[in-house]
Amino acid sequence: MRGALAAIGGYISMFIVVFVCLTVAYLAVGTEGSFQPGSFEPSMLWIGIMIVVGLVAAILGGIVCAKIGRGKGVKGLIGIVVVLSALQIVMQLASDPPEGKPETRPAEMSGWDAMQFAEQPLWFSILNPILAIVGIGIGTRKAGKE
């Protein structure tokens, strides 16, 4: 039971860090900094931010999981990340463009509307869980040394 709670606690901590940090980052860089000009594809700046935030969140998730589980639950946390990432990739591959999506991103489009049409590159969807697993491992080892 402790391992399951540790995995869930680790994932919740990852989710909170990603949500808060990416919200703050989006407010800081704005729509134009987050997307390529006239596109719904993320800018390299935004991809860099997502990589750093995701890695930090995964390290923290690994620490939380290791502390709660006392060494148990790390495989469960990795399993959650892999399953949810696989589902996200399948949905990304199977989805059609949203109804009403313009070909190019108009300059006057609000940030909220632009986010609704955002197109995460497939390579990033594949890289993300790999980075998360690495971060969880780092966090788990860090927690074990304290």
C-alpha positions, 0 to 999 in steps of 0.5 A: 500500500505504501508503494502505491501511495508513494507513486501517486504522491510522486505523480501528483507532485510532478503534476503540480510543479508542471502546472504551476511552472508552465503557467508562470512561464506562459505568462512570462513569455506570452503567446508570441514567445510560446509559439513559432510565428504564425503557427500553433507549433511551440517555439524552441524557447517553449520546448526548452522551458518544457524540458527543464520544467519536466526534468525538475518535476520528475526529480521532485517526483522521484524524491517525493516517491522515495521519501513516502515509499521508503524505497517502494513505489518508484517502479509504480511512478515510472509505470504511471508516467509510461502508461499516461505518455503512451496514451497521450501519444496514441491520442496524438496520432489518432486525433484529427485537427480541432474543428475551426482551427485556422491554417495559421495562427492570427496575431490577434488570437488570444493565448487561451485560443492558441493553446486550444490549437497547440501542436506538440511535436511527436518527437517531444511526446516521445522524449518527454517520458524518457526525460521523466524516467531519468529525472525520477531516477535522479530524484530517487538516488538523491532521496536515498543519499539524504 
